[in-house]
Amino acid sequence: MAINWFKYSAPSTFYGLAGKMIPWFAIPSVVLFAVGLYIGFFVAPVDAVQGEAYRIIFIHVPASILSMFLYLVMAGYAALGLIFNTRLSSMMATALAPTGAMFAFISLWTGALWGKPMWGAWWVWDARLTSELILLFLYFGFIALHASIDDPRRADRAAALLAIVGSVNVPIIYFSVKWWNTLHQGSTIKFTGTSMHVAMQEAMFITLLACWFYAVAMALIRVRSIILERERNNLWVSELKEVNS
């Protein structure tokens, strides 16, 4: 039997689907975090150059990747909401922003913890560090701008414009180590020619997958709250409250 996936574009229908999907992402994220961090901190060998300090990479790199990826996904949802006036797309963009900001914050702090023993300083105005900081401010700006406008539809449109314009910063972050002479090392994850130990690669990809599962779970939890808030005057929300009471 064919499934009409378009029906899930309605907030009222997606609310129930999101509730069913949350455990399928939340539980694996916990398991994957535990496995990935165990391999990274206890199984992977000591780095020949950076010693034990390199192990922060198993948190720093996945957080950095997710901070950029989530911004592009957020901007994509915001663009869909702006162009096609789809309510759920704008809600998803709003739901993704806090998680993306959290990953950007973790990326900067773990980078500082890693940079201190490597560079001798907590912070340098390196191209990649500076552009990642700008990404964090873009997340904060998106959240603050959306919260400052009372009308949700107007807030969606204004925040969408900021998200779309700010997406230019993501390729700058990624290619900064190639475009400029920076202290930050090049890409750690490579599909060919990587010199990383097998255990290091396993830990990296497992924690990256864990971060992705976590991001999806948090977005689904948050979008359900946003749907209830915006649809609170609709009949289906009233019926839902009666069923749960």
N, C-alpha and C positions, 0 to 999 in steps of 0.2 A: 504494500500500500504506500503510495507516494505521500510524503510529508510536506505540508505547506509551510516552508520555513519563514515566509513573509509574515505570517501571523505573529511571530515572535518579535517583530519590530514594534509591536504595540506594548507600551509599558505594563499594562495590566496582564498581558500574557507572559511577557518576559520575566516578570516578578516571580512567578511560580517556577519557571525553568531555572532561573538563577539560584533559587533556594535549593533545588535538587543538585545543581552542579557544584556548589560550594564544597561539600565534603570530598568530592573527587579531586579537588585541587589542594585543599587545605591539608588533608592527611598526608598525601604524598610529599608535600613540601617539607613537612616536619621530618619525615623519614629520610628524604634526600639530603636535607641539611645535616642531619646527624651522621649519615654515611660519608658525605662529601668532606665535612670538617674533620671527621675521624681520620680519613685517608690523608687529608692535607696536613694535619698536625702530628700524626703519629706513624703513618706508613711512608709517606713521601720522604725521600732522602734530603739531607742538608744540602743547600746550594753551595757550589764550590766557590763562588765569588761573594755572595751576600750573606752566607751563613743562615742562621735560624730566622733572621729578620725578614727573609723573603716570604715567609708563610702568610703574612698579611695579604699576599696576592690572592689567596683563595676567598677572601671577602672583598677586597678592593676591586678586582677585575670584574667579577659578576655584577657588583653594585654599579660600577661605571657603565658597563654595557646596558644594563636595565634602565639606568637613568636616561640614556640617549634613546634607547628603543621605545620606552614608554612615552617619551615626549613626542616622538613621531606618530605613535599610535593615537595619543591624545589629540594632536594637531589634526590627524586624519579624521577622527570622530567629530572634532569641532568643525572641520570643513564640510563634512557631510551634513551636519546639522544646520550650518549656515546656508549651504547651497540648496538642499532639498527640504529644509525646514522640518527635519525629523526630530521629534522630541527625545527619543531614546538615545540617539547619537550624541546629542548635547549632554545628556545625563551621564553617559559613559565617559565623555571627556572630563567632566567635573569629578567623576568618581576616580579616575586614574591619576589626577594631579597630585593628591597628597602622597600616594605611594611613590610616584616618580620623584617628588621632592625629597622624600626620605632616602631613596637610593642615591640621589645626588649629594645629599648631606653626608651619608656614609662613605661615599666615594672620596669626598674631600677630606674627611677626618682620617680615614684609613690611609689616604695618600700622605697626609701629614705625619702619621705615625711611621710610615715606611720611609718617607723622605728624610726624617731627622737623622737616622743612622747612616743613610746612604749619601745625603748631600750636606749634612751638618746643619740643616735649617728646617724648621717646621713648615715654612712657606717661602716660595720664591715666585716672582711674577713671570712664571713660565707660560708659554702660549697655551698649553693644554690645561694647566691648572686654572688659568684666568678664564678661559672659555667655559670650563666646567663650572666655575663660580657664577658666571653669567647665566648658565643653564639653571642653576639653583634659584637665582633671582627671577628668572623667567617663570619658573614654577610658582614662586611666591607671588609674582605679579599677577599671574593667571588666577590664583586662588583669591587674592585680595580684590582684584577688579570684579570678579564674579560676585563676591560677598558684598561689595559696596553698592550694588545696584539692586533695588528692591524688586523690580519686575524681572522674573526669571528669564523670559524670552529676550528682553533687552540685554540682560546679563550674559546670556549664552552668546549673542551676536558680538558683543564687545570683547568678551574673553576669547572667542574664536579668532577674531582678527589678530589679537596679540599672539595667540598660539601659532597661527599660520606664519606670521612674520618672524616669530622667534625660531621657527624650525630651521632657518638658515644657519643658526649657530651649531646645529648638530654635525653637519659635515665639516665645519671648522674645527670642532673638537677632534673628530676622527682623523682628519688629515693634517692636523697642526704639527705633528712630529715629522711629517714629510715636507711640509711647506716652509717650516722655519727651523733654525738651529736651536733645539731645545734641550734642557736637561732630562726631560722625561724620556724614558726608553720607548722603543717602538712597540708594535703590536706583540702581545704575548701569545695570543691564540692565532695559530696559522694552520691552514688546511694542508699545506705541503712544506716540507723542509724544516719542521720544528725540531729543536734540540732538547725539548723538555723530556724529562723522565716519564715513563708510562704512568706511574703513580701520580705524578704531578698533573698530567693531562686528565686522568680519571677524576681527581679531586676537583679540578677546574670546571670540567663539564658537568659534573654532578651538582656542584653548588650553583652553577649558572642555571641549570634546569630547576633546582629548588627555588631560586629567586623568581623564575618565571612562573612557576606554580603558585608561589606566594602572592605575586602581583595579581594574577587572575583571581585568586580567592578573595583578596582584599577589595578588588574592583567590584566583584559581584556582591559582596557584603555591603559595600558603600552605595552601590547603585540601587539596591533594594531600599535603603533608607531614603535616598533621594526621590525614588518613585513614590514612596508612601507620603513624603512631605509635599510633593507637588500635586499628587492626585488625591489628597486627603478629602477633598469635597466631592469626589466621585462616588457613585453608588457602590462600585465593587470594593472600594476600601472600607466603606461602612459595613458591607456584608462580611468582609474579612475580619473586621474587629468583632463582629457578633459571633463568628465561628470560633475565634480564639478566646473569647471571654467565657 
